[in-house]
């Protein structure tokens, strides 16, 4: 039974999901880093919110961990790079609290426009300062969205309903999508110059950090009002304070801060600043949604291999996972076959080409290619799996290409891998027999059909009489039983390939003897 640790406060509904799916869930919120490191090695999955910090040190202790699920969109508290290097899938729940966060941004925009917090405090203090709180309307104002993804697009929809003009800066926003949303796509400088209100809806990256810098704040329209419900660090808070003091920025509403919990800030002393304690996702509905979502995602991964909303590997839906499983197995075996045949004397792998034909051409290729790279690199690198294999390949300078052939194939499905080392390129092809059983069908351009045995001997030789008898005699002398024997040749008397499935590991002496046969050019023992 897989085990999942819930180390932050989650809705009890998440625990019910794990139990219903046959997964043991252990709830231990509030652990110190040392306490968490002491127990994490026993768990397959970790469900968190924002309190738990998943550091490299914690991952070093998480020897069985396979998946981390973050109930929420932000993953600032997870060392994704270290998790990826260790082959741990990192998932978030980008949609569970989208509406709640968008509504909070709209609410803060209203509060800012009408000075609602200050007016409330004044009235409760027994004052009646009706003339002091002169607000502005949202109607016909220009809203500038920095980020028009899931949350930003919901804000845009609500703002259009409020009769606001909406402009958006987002490098990934297409003109077609902008038209559907009823907004205008613009460059950042244009947005800064035109917007009466600016809301931020982008993750915190090296590219977005201090996107509202002192320089960019100076480019804004005088009297602009700024709302941030996304991430602290998107705004230079010192520069914002100065702009608020000078009156260039009329007001700001902040739900997130550079340092959290934010218990002290010069911004708190300004009347034209509205602050909330990171409440973007703080509704009953959102908490329930993200808890259910993260529990379902972790369960699906541990039980079926489905990958949803992962930030460090390709997604595989629960519906697709069973269908993709035999193809992923085929790709992993083909990669392993090619990787085990790669000899150091030929140099390091510099290029890998993957081709998909037939039924394989119509599938989601990213997980298939990840499985292939995992198999290819495993004989050369420790700790490689589908999560980290593409990263390892990129870090080692391996050029990867995918080709999808929209043509009839000799086989119902076909996957071909070409591996280039310093002085040679080797191809290996495979198919699925009966739609489920992986089978080799070609090696180095030579047709040879063979199942993947647990122990195999691969031999390239000259097609000359006597080889089969001599090779079989050596195996018999060492009491090695032959399960299957497959042959293929390029031409009569030319290069040939021999694939032999054997019942056990071949002794080194037998391998040396086979390599010494006059017809043999290469003999390699394989294990799957």
C-alpha distance (Angstrom), angle and dihedral (degrees) to the residues before:
residue distance angle dihedral
X1 . . .
X2 3.83 . .
X3 3.80 115.8 .
X4 3.80 125.7 -142.0
X5 3.79 126.2 -169.3
X6 3.82 117.3 -147.8
X7 3.81 102.9 -158.9
X8 3.83 99.1 172.2
X9 3.79 133.8 49.1
X10 3.82 109.1 -77.0
X11 3.77 131.6 169.2
X12 3.82 112.7 -87.0
X13 3.79 85.7 -120.9
X14 3.83 88.2 75.9
X15 3.80 91.4 57.3
X16 3.81 90.1 50.4
X17 3.83 90.3 53.0
X18 3.81 91.9 53.3
X19 3.80 92.5 47.6
X20 3.81 92.6 47.8
X21 3.80 90.0 51.2
X22 3.81 93.0 50.8
X23 3.80 96.7 -106.5
X24 3.79 123.2 133.8
X25 3.80 110.2 -125.4
X26 3.81 120.7 -163.2
X27 3.82 115.6 -166.4
X28 3.82 114.8 -153.4
X29 3.81 111.4 150.4
X30 3.79 121.6 176.5
X31 3.80 98.9 32.9
X32 3.78 118.3 157.7
X33 3.83 116.3 -118.5
X34 3.80 89.9 -104.5
X35 3.81 92.7 49.9
X36 3.80 90.9 48.4
X37 3.81 92.4 49.9
X38 3.79 90.0 50.6
X39 3.82 94.5 60.1
X40 3.82 106.4 24.5
X41 3.81 93.5 89.7
X42 3.81 90.8 73.3
X43 3.82 95.3 59.4
X44 3.81 134.4 86.4
X45 3.81 94.5 -165.6
X46 3.81 138.5 28.6
X47 3.82 123.0 -156.3
X48 3.81 115.1 -163.8
X49 3.77 145.1 160.8
X50 3.80 122.3 -160.3
X51 3.82 101.2 -60.6
X52 3.81 99.0 69.6
X53 3.80 113.7 78.2
X54 3.80 110.9 -149.2
X55 3.80 101.2 -156.4
X56 3.79 132.9 173.9
X57 3.81 88.5 -102.6
X58 3.80 91.3 55.0
X59 3.80 91.5 47.8
X60 3.81 90.1 50.6
X61 3.80 87.7 60.2
X62 3.83 94.0 43.2
X63 3.79 95.6 86.7
X64 3.83 95.2 160.9
X65 3.79 99.3 34.2
X66 3.80 114.8 127.7
X67 3.78 105.0 164.2
X68 3.82 140.7 23.3
X69 3.79 117.9 -160.7
X70 3.81 119.3 -163.0
X71 3.80 113.3 -160.0
X72 3.79 96.0 -142.8
X73 3.78 138.0 31.6
X74 3.81 102.0 -88.9
X75 3.80 119.7 85.9
X76 3.81 97.7 176.7
X77 3.82 88.7 120.8
X78 3.81 93.3 57.8
X79 3.80 124.6 79.7
X80 3.80 92.5 -137.3
X81 3.80 93.8 177.7
X82 3.81 92.8 56.3
X83 3.82 91.4 43.2
X84 3.80 90.4 52.3
X85 3.80 92.3 48.0
X86 3.82 88.4 54.0
X87 3.80 92.5 47.3
X88 3.81 96.1 -111.1
X89 3.80 117.3 146.8
X90 3.81 113.7 -130.9
X91 3.80 116.1 -155.6
X92 3.78 132.7 179.8
X93 3.80 134.1 -175.8
X94 3.82 105.5 -120.8
X95 3.79 96.5 171.1
X96 3.80 105.5 41.9
X97 3.81 95.9 81.4
X98 3.80 100.9 23.5
X99 3.81 96.7 108.5
X100 3.80 92.4 43.6
X101 3.80 93.1 51.5
X102 3.80 92.3 44.9
X103 3.81 91.0 50.6
X104 3.81 90.1 50.0
X105 3.79 90.2 53.8
X106 3.80 90.8 50.7
X107 3.81 89.9 46.7
X108 3.80 91.9 51.8
X109 3.78 89.7 48.5
X110 3.82 90.0 56.2
X111 3.82 91.1 44.6
X112 3.79 90.1 51.9
X113 3.79 94.9 45.4
X114 3.82 94.0 50.1
X115 3.83 99.9 30.0
X116 3.78 89.4 -125.0
X117 3.84 100.2 166.2
X118 3.82 93.2 50.7
X119 3.81 92.3 43.9
X120 3.80 90.9 50.2
X121 3.82 93.2 49.0
X122 3.82 91.2 47.3
X123 3.79 93.8 49.6
X124 3.80 92.9 46.8
X125 3.80 88.4 51.9
X126 3.81 89.2 62.3
X127 3.78 97.0 -101.5
X128 3.76 126.0 126.5
X129 3.80 102.3 -156.4
X130 3.76 98.5 163.5
X131 3.80 94.4 153.7
X132 3.81 94.2 47.6
X133 3.78 97.1 66.2
X134 3.78 106.1 61.7
X135 3.81 108.0 165.6
X136 3.79 136.6 -174.9
X137 3.80 131.7 -118.9
X138 3.78 123.5 -114.6
X139 3.80 92.8 -147.8
X140 3.83 112.4 106.1
X141 3.78 92.0 4.0
X142 3.83 119.9 128.2
X143 3.78 116.1 -114.6
X144 3.80 117.0 -158.8
X145 3.79 114.9 -153.9
X146 3.79 116.7 -159.3
X147 3.78 97.8 -162.6
X148 3.80 122.1 18.3
X149 3.77 100.8 -163.8
X150 3.79 126.5 117.8
X151 3.82 98.5 -43.9
X152 3.80 95.7 30.5
X153 3.80 91.8 53.9
X154 3.83 90.6 53.3
X155 3.82 90.0 50.8
X156 3.80 88.4 49.3
X157 3.79 91.1 52.3
X158 3.80 92.4 50.6
X159 3.81 91.9 44.8
X160 3.80 92.4 51.5
X161 3.80 87.0 52.1
X162 3.81 87.7 55.0
X163 3.84 88.5 55.5
X164 3.78 93.4 -109.9
X165 3.80 122.7 146.8
X166 3.80 108.4 -121.6
X167 3.79 127.1 -154.3
X168 3.79 121.7 178.0
X169 3.77 138.1 -160.6
X170 3.80 112.7 -158.0
X171 3.83 123.9 136.0
X172 3.82 89.6 -149.2
X173 3.80 96.4 49.8
X174 3.80 112.3 107.2
X175 3.79 123.8 -148.8
X176 3.80 89.0 -119.0
X177 3.80 92.2 54.4
X178 3.80 91.3 46.3
X179 3.80 89.4 53.7
X180 3.80 91.3 51.4
X181 3.82 89.9 51.0
X182 3.79 91.9 47.5
X183 3.81 92.9 -123.2
X184 3.79 136.8 117.5
X185 3.80 122.3 -113.6
X186 3.82 112.1 -138.5
X187 3.80 141.0 163.4
X188 3.80 118.2 -95.4
X189 3.81 95.6 -106.2
X190 3.81 90.4 52.5
X191 3.79 91.1 50.3
X192 3.80 92.1 49.5
X193 3.81 91.7 51.2
X194 3.81 96.2 47.0
X195 3.81 107.8 34.8
X196 3.81 122.8 103.4
X197 3.82 88.8 -175.0
X198 3.81 126.9 25.3
X199 3.80 123.8 -162.2
X200 3.79 123.9 -175.3
X201 3.80 122.5 -141.1
X202 3.79 107.0 162.6
X203 3.81 134.6 108.2
X204 3.79 119.8 -105.8
X205 3.80 108.9 -102.1
X206 3.78 135.0 147.0
X207 3.81 86.8 -93.4
X208 3.81 95.4 50.9
X209 3.81 100.5 36.6
X210 3.85 107.6 120.8
X211 3.79 90.8 -2.1
X212 3.81 83.2 159.1
X213 3.79 93.3 53.6
X214 3.79 125.5 163.2
X215 3.80 88.3 -92.8
X216 3.81 93.8 50.3
X217 3.80 93.7 43.6
X218 3.81 87.3 56.5
X219 3.81 88.4 56.4
X220 3.81 93.2 57.0
X221 3.77 124.5 103.8
X222 3.82 112.1 -91.5
X223 3.79 108.9 -100.9
X224 3.81 95.2 26.7
X225 3.80 118.9 156.4
X226 3.82 119.5 -144.4
X227 3.83 129.9 -153.6
X228 3.81 124.2 -171.5
X229 3.81 120.3 -174.9
X230 3.80 94.1 146.1
X231 3.80 117.2 72.5
X232 3.78 136.3 -27.7
X233 3.78 110.3 -116.1
X234 3.79 95.3 48.5
X235 3.81 88.7 97.4
X236 3.80 127.6 49.1
X237 3.82 95.7 -124.4
X238 3.81 94.7 -162.0
X239 3.80 91.2 52.1
X240 3.81 90.1 45.7
X241 3.82 90.6 53.0
X242 3.80 90.6 53.0
X243 3.81 92.2 47.0
X244 3.82 90.9 50.4
X245 3.79 91.6 47.9
X246 3.79 92.1 50.6
X247 3.80 92.4 48.0
X248 3.79 94.1 -120.9
X249 3.82 87.8 116.7
X250 3.80 108.9 45.3
X251 3.79 95.8 -158.6
X252 3.77 146.9 -24.0
X253 3.78 134.6 -147.9
X254 3.79 115.1 -159.7
X255 3.77 129.2 -173.0
X256 3.82 94.0 166.3
X257 3.80 133.8 45.1
X258 3.79 140.2 -165.4
X259 3.82 90.2 -109.8
X260 3.80 120.1 32.4
X261 2.92 136.7 -129.2
X262 3.79 83.1 41.5
X263 3.79 104.0 -155.1
X264 3.79 97.9 154.8
X265 3.78 130.8 29.6
X266 3.82 135.6 146.6
X267 3.81 86.1 -126.8
X268 3.82 90.5 68.1
X269 3.82 90.3 69.1
X270 3.81 94.1 59.5
X271 3.80 118.7 95.1
X272 3.80 92.1 -151.1
X273 3.81 92.5 60.9
X274 3.82 123.6 88.0
X275 3.80 115.4 -162.2
X276 3.80 133.1 -170.8
X277 3.84 127.8 178.0
X278 3.83 100.8 -109.8
X279 3.80 93.4 -66.9
X280 3.81 97.2 154.6
X281 3.80 93.4 113.8
X282 3.80 97.0 27.4
X283 3.78 103.5 118.1
X284 3.77 128.6 109.1
X285 3.78 91.0 -119.1
X286 3.81 94.5 50.2
X287 3.80 94.7 47.1
X288 3.79 90.0 50.8
X289 3.80 92.5 45.9
X290 3.80 97.9 50.4
X291 3.82 92.6 43.1
X292 3.80 92.1 52.4
X293 3.78 91.8 43.1
X294 3.79 96.2 50.8
X295 3.81 92.1 45.8
X296 3.81 91.3 51.3
X297 3.81 92.3 46.8
X298 3.81 94.4 49.4
X299 3.82 91.2 45.2
X300 3.80 93.1 49.2
X301 3.79 91.4 50.7
X302 3.80 96.2 47.4
X303 3.80 94.3 43.8
X304 3.81 105.2 33.9
X305 3.80 107.5 10.4
X306 3.81 92.3 -113.3
X307 3.80 112.7 153.5
X308 3.81 118.7 -156.4
X309 3.81 128.2 176.6
X310 3.80 92.7 -7.6
X311 3.79 115.0 166.7
X312 3.81 95.2 -158.4
X313 3.81 106.8 40.2
X314 3.78 142.4 28.8
X315 3.79 118.4 -74.5
X316 3.79 120.5 -114.1
X317 3.79 115.9 -172.3
X318 3.78 121.8 -134.5
X319 3.81 87.8 -114.3
X320 3.82 93.4 50.9
X321 3.80 97.3 42.2
X322 3.84 96.6 80.3
X323 3.81 91.3 44.6
X324 3.81 93.5 47.6
X325 3.80 95.4 43.7
X326 3.85 97.9 85.5
X327 3.83 90.8 44.1
X328 3.79 90.9 50.0
X329 3.80 89.4 49.3
X330 3.81 90.0 50.6
X331 3.80 91.6 49.6
X332 3.81 92.7 47.3
X333 3.81 91.2 50.7
X334 3.81 93.1 46.6
X335 3.79 89.8 50.0
X336 3.80 91.4 47.6
X337 3.81 90.9 49.0
X338 3.82 91.9 51.8
X339 3.80 92.7 42.6
X340 3.80 93.7 52.3
X341 3.81 90.8 50.0
X342 3.82 93.1 51.7
X343 3.77 106.9 104.2
X344 3.79 124.0 -156.9
X345 3.81 91.3 -132.1
X346 3.79 89.7 67.9
X347 3.82 92.5 55.1
X348 3.80 133.0 -112.9
X349 3.79 124.3 -44.4
X350 3.79 109.7 -90.0
X351 3.80 103.4 168.4
X352 3.79 138.3 22.7
X353 3.79 124.4 -170.4
X354 3.80 121.9 -167.9
X355 3.81 122.7 -165.7
X356 3.80 127.0 -169.4
X357 3.81 123.6 -161.6
X358 3.78 136.3 171.6
X359 3.81 116.5 0.4
X360 3.82 91.1 -6.7
X361 3.81 89.7 63.0
X362 3.80 90.9 67.6
X363 3.81 97.9 52.5
X364 3.80 135.5 91.8
X365 3.82 99.1 -84.8
X366 3.80 101.6 -168.8
X367 3.83 95.9 77.5
X368 3.80 90.2 41.1
X369 3.79 92.0 53.8
X370 3.81 90.8 44.4
X371 3.81 89.7 53.5
X372 3.80 90.3 48.6
X373 3.81 92.7 51.5
X374 3.79 90.3 47.4
X375 3.79 89.8 56.3
X376 3.80 93.3 42.9
X377 3.81 96.8 51.0
X378 3.82 99.4 36.7
X379 3.85 94.0 84.3
X380 3.82 89.5 54.5
X381 3.81 105.0 34.3
X382 3.78 132.5 43.5
X383 3.80 121.8 -124.2
X384 3.81 97.6 16.7
X385 3.79 119.7 156.5
X386 3.80 139.0 149.6
X387 3.79 92.8 -76.4
X388 3.77 99.8 54.4
X389 3.82 102.9 23.9
X390 3.86 96.1 88.2
X391 3.81 89.7 48.3
X392 3.81 92.1 48.1
X393 3.81 89.8 49.3
X394 3.80 91.8 51.4
X395 3.80 92.7 45.2
X396 3.83 89.7 53.1
X397 3.80 92.6 51.5
X398 3.82 96.8 -110.3
X399 3.80 111.4 158.9
X400 3.81 110.3 -140.6
X401 3.81 128.0 -165.6
X402 3.80 132.6 178.6
X403 3.79 125.1 -154.5
X404 3.80 123.9 -171.0
X405 3.79 114.2 -161.2
X406 3.79 114.5 -151.3
X407 3.79 93.5 -160.2
X408 3.77 140.8 96.8
X409 3.77 112.8 -80.9
X410 3.78 129.6 -148.5
X411 3.79 84.5 -123.8
X412 3.79 130.5 47.0
X413 3.79 86.2 -113.7
X414 3.79 131.8 4.1
X415 3.79 135.7 -174.1
X416 3.80 119.6 -172.1
X417 3.81 126.7 -172.0
X418 3.80 124.8 -165.8
X419 3.80 116.3 -164.4
X420 3.79 119.4 -166.5
X421 3.79 121.7 -162.3
X422 3.78 127.4 173.3
X423 3.79 97.2 -67.8
X424 3.78 108.8 9.5
X425 3.80 147.0 39.6
X426 3.80 120.4 -143.4
X427 3.81 124.4 -167.0
X428 3.78 127.6 -157.6
X429 3.81 125.2 -178.6
X430 3.77 132.7 -169.3
X431 3.76 142.9 177.6
X432 3.79 139.6 -170.3
X433 3.79 114.7 -102.5
X434 3.77 110.2 -145.6
X435 3.80 88.6 0.0
X436 3.80 93.2 -73.8
X437 3.82 114.7 48.8
X438 3.84 116.6 82.6
X439 3.80 115.2 -130.5
X440 3.79 135.2 177.4
X441 3.81 114.1 -126.0
X442 3.82 104.6 168.1
X443 3.80 139.6 23.3
X444 3.81 123.2 -177.1
X445 3.80 90.5 -14.3
X446 3.81 92.3 -53.4
X447 3.79 118.1 119.6
X448 3.78 111.9 -125.9
X449 3.81 125.2 151.9
X450 3.78 116.8 -149.9
X451 3.78 139.3 148.4
X452 3.80 118.6 -124.7
X453 3.80 106.4 -101.6
X454 3.77 124.2 -164.0
X455 3.83 90.2 -116.6
X456 3.80 119.3 26.8
X457 3.78 139.9 170.0
X458 3.80 117.9 -145.8
X459 3.80 117.6 -161.6
X460 3.79 132.1 177.1
X461 3.77 112.5 -162.9
X462 3.76 146.0 152.6
X463 3.80 112.9 -85.7
X464 3.82 95.8 -113.4
X465 3.82 130.7 139.8
X466 3.79 116.2 -95.5
X467 3.81 100.3 33.8
X468 3.80 96.4 105.2
X469 3.81 92.7 48.3
X470 3.82 94.1 47.7
X471 3.83 93.9 45.2
X472 3.81 92.1 47.6
X473 3.79 91.1 48.1
X474 3.79 92.2 55.0
X475 3.81 91.1 51.2
X476 3.83 90.5 47.5
X477 3.80 91.5 50.4
X478 3.81 89.1 55.6
X479 3.83 91.2 46.1
X480 3.84 91.4 -116.1
X481 3.80 112.1 154.1
X482 3.81 118.2 -140.0
X483 3.81 114.7 -136.1
X484 3.83 98.9 -179.9
X485 3.81 134.6 -3.7
X486 3.82 119.7 -156.6
X487 3.80 127.3 -176.5
X488 3.77 136.6 -172.7
X489 3.79 134.6 167.4
X490 3.77 137.6 -166.7
X491 3.81 93.0 -140.3
X492 3.79 140.5 -20.5
X493 3.78 107.3 -65.3
X494 3.82 91.9 1.6
X495 3.79 134.8 101.8
X496 3.79 115.4 -32.5
X497 3.79 137.2 -173.0
X498 3.78 125.9 -144.3
X499 3.82 124.2 -167.8
X500 3.79 116.6 -172.9
X501 3.80 124.4 -175.8
X502 3.80 111.1 -151.3
X503 3.78 132.6 -174.1
X504 3.80 98.2 -122.5
X505 3.77 144.6 10.9
X506 3.78 113.2 -61.3
X507 3.85 114.8 -118.0
X508 3.80 113.7 -117.1
X509 3.81 90.9 -119.7
X510 3.80 91.0 58.9
X511 3.80 91.4 48.6
X512 3.82 90.6 50.8
X513 3.80 90.2 49.8
X514 3.80 93.0 51.4
X515 3.80 91.3 48.1
X516 3.78 88.2 53.4
X517 3.82 93.4 59.2
X518 3.84 109.7 113.6
X519 3.81 94.7 -124.4
X520 3.85 95.5 49.0
X521 3.82 121.4 101.9
X522 3.81 98.3 168.9
X523 3.79 135.2 6.5
X524 3.80 119.8 -177.6
X525 3.78 130.7 173.1
X526 3.81 114.1 -134.7
X527 3.80 131.7 -163.0
X528 3.82 127.0 -166.4
